[in-house]
C-alpha cells in the first residue's frame, strides 16, 4: 500500500455527495468538498466551512463557520444539524465504493457521503 493510500487528507481530498446527516437523508445536491486545508459543505442554501484535523481513523473539525443567508425552514434546520454533527465527529471510515462515514464518540453515524466523479 502506498503512503498516499493511508494518508487521511489524501483519502478525503475531492468532492463528495452528502447522503446522511445523523439519521436523516441529505437532500439531492448536498455536497462536501475536501480541499488542502478545509472542508466546505452545502445542503442547499448556505456554505458551511471547517478545518479538519486528521489522523488514521480520527477526525475533528474546528473553526466551523457558515454563511447566514435566509433559507427555507427545513434547509435551515438541516444546516444546523450539519454544524452540530461536525462538533460531535471523532472518527471516520472510508469504505468500499468510496463511502465516507463520520461517527461520534458512541459510534453513532453523524455524516455520510459518497465520492463523486
C-alpha positions as CSV (number, residue, x, y, z in Angstrom):
1,X,0.0,0.0,0.0
2,X,1.4,3.4,-0.9
3,X,1.9,6.2,1.7
4,X,-0.9,8.3,-0.1
5,X,-3.4,5.5,0.4
6,X,-3.1,5.7,4.2
7,X,-2.9,9.5,4.5
8,X,-6.4,10.6,5.6
9,X,-6.0,14.0,4.0
10,X,-5.3,12.4,0.6
11,X,-8.1,9.8,1.1
12,X,-10.6,12.6,1.6
13,X,-9.5,15.2,-0.8
14,X,-12.0,15.9,-3.6
15,X,-15.8,16.1,-4.0
16,X,-18.4,14.0,-2.1
17,X,-22.1,13.9,-2.2
18,X,-23.6,14.2,1.2
19,X,-26.0,11.3,1.8
20,X,-26.8,11.4,5.5
21,X,-27.0,13.9,8.4
22,X,-27.4,11.9,11.6
23,X,-30.3,9.6,10.7
24,X,-31.8,11.9,8.0
25,X,-31.2,11.6,4.3
26,X,-29.5,14.6,2.9
27,X,-31.3,16.4,0.0
28,X,-30.3,15.8,-3.5
29,X,-27.3,18.1,-4.4
30,X,-26.0,18.3,-0.8
31,X,-22.2,18.3,-1.1
32,X,-19.0,18.1,0.7
33,X,-15.6,19.2,-0.7
34,X,-12.3,18.5,1.0
35,X,-9.6,20.9,0.0
36,X,-6.0,21.0,1.2
37,X,-6.8,23.0,4.3
38,X,-10.6,22.9,4.8
39,X,-13.8,21.2,4.1
40,X,-16.8,23.1,2.5
41,X,-20.3,21.8,2.6
42,X,-23.8,22.8,1.4
43,X,-27.2,21.2,1.9
44,X,-28.9,23.7,-0.5
45,X,-28.5,27.2,0.8
46,X,-25.6,28.4,2.9
47,X,-22.0,27.2,2.8
48,X,-20.5,25.6,5.9
49,X,-16.8,25.5,6.2
50,X,-14.5,23.9,8.8
51,X,-10.8,23.0,9.3
52,X,-10.3,19.2,9.6
53,X,-7.7,17.8,12.0
54,X,-7.0,14.3,10.6
55,X,-5.2,11.2,11.8
56,X,-5.6,7.5,10.9
57,X,-9.3,6.9,11.5
58,X,-9.5,10.1,13.6
59,X,-11.0,13.4,12.7
60,X,-12.1,16.6,14.5
61,X,-13.4,19.8,12.9
62,X,-12.5,23.2,14.2
63,X,-13.3,26.8,13.2
64,X,-16.8,25.8,11.9
65,X,-18.5,28.7,10.2
66,X,-21.5,29.2,7.9
67,X,-22.8,31.9,5.7
68,X,-26.0,33.5,7.1
69,X,-28.5,33.7,4.2
70,X,-32.1,33.2,4.9
71,X,-33.2,29.8,3.6
72,X,-36.3,27.6,3.6
73,X,-37.0,26.5,7.2
74,X,-36.3,22.8,6.5
75,X,-32.9,23.6,5.0
76,X,-32.0,25.9,7.9
77,X,-32.8,23.0,10.3
78,X,-30.6,20.7,8.3
79,X,-27.8,23.2,8.2
80,X,-27.9,23.5,12.0
81,X,-27.8,19.7,12.2
82,X,-24.7,19.6,10.0
83,X,-22.9,22.2,12.1
84,X,-23.9,20.2,15.3
85,X,-22.7,16.9,13.7
86,X,-19.4,18.5,12.8
87,X,-18.9,19.3,16.5
88,X,-19.6,15.7,17.6
89,X,-17.5,13.8,15.0
90,X,-14.4,12.0,16.3
91,X,-13.8,9.1,13.9
92,X,-14.2,8.4,10.3
93,X,-14.2,5.4,7.9
94,X,-13.8,5.3,4.1
95,X,-15.4,2.1,3.0
96,X,-15.7,0.1,-0.2
97,X,-17.2,2.1,-3.1
98,X,-15.8,5.3,-1.6
99,X,-18.4,5.6,1.1
100,X,-17.4,8.0,3.8
101,X,-18.8,7.8,7.3
102,X,-18.2,10.1,10.2
103,X,-19.1,8.9,13.7
104,X,-19.4,10.5,17.2
105,X,-17.8,9.1,20.4
106,X,-20.5,6.5,20.8
107,X,-20.2,5.3,17.2
108,X,-23.5,6.9,16.0
109,X,-23.3,8.0,12.4
110,X,-23.2,11.8,12.2
111,X,-22.5,12.3,8.5
112,X,-22.4,10.1,5.5
113,X,-21.2,10.7,1.9
114,X,-20.2,9.0,-1.3
115,X,-17.3,10.2,-3.6
116,X,-18.4,11.9,-6.8
117,X,-16.5,11.9,-10.0
